[in-house]
C-alpha cells in the first residue's frame, strides 16, 4: 500500500499490481494490472488501532 496525494491535496492509499509479458527476445509484449483504492480500509485500521490502544 502506498499513499498518493491528489491534485486537491487529498491523500489516498492505493495498492497497485501489474505484470509485463515479454517475447522470446525480451521485448515487452503486454502490460496488465490493477489499482485498488484502499483508503477506507486504511482509515478503519488506524481507528481500530487507536481504540485498542486507548482501551488497553
N, C-alpha and C positions, 0 to 999 in steps of 0.2 A: 504494500500500500504506500502511496506517495501523495503528499499534498500538492495541489495545484492552485495557483492564485488566478482567479478570473479577472478580466479587464476592469470590472467594477470593484475589485478588491476582495471579493468573497473567496474564502478558502474552501475547496472541495477535496475530499480524499478519494483517490482513484486507484484501481488495480488495472494494469494493462498486461495482456498476454498476447504473444504473437509468435509466428514461426515463418521461416523462409524456406522454400524448396529450391533446390539447385539442380542444374542439369549435370551431365557427366563431365563437363569441363568447368564445373564450379561456378557457373554463371547463374545468377538468380532468375528463377522462372516465375515464381508465385509467392506473394506475401499475403498472409491472412492473420487476423487477430480480432481481439475483442477488448473493449474497455468497459469497466463497470464502475459506477459511482457508488462508493461505499460510505459516503458521508454520514448517513443516518445510522448505520451500524457503528461507525467510529464514535459518534457522539453518544450513542446509547451505552457503549462500553465505558467511555470516560465517566459518564454519570453513574453507572453501576459501580465502578471502581471507587469513586468519591463517596458514594453511600456506604459501601463496605468499610472504607477507611474511617468514616465518621462513627460507624456503629461498633467497630471492633478495636 
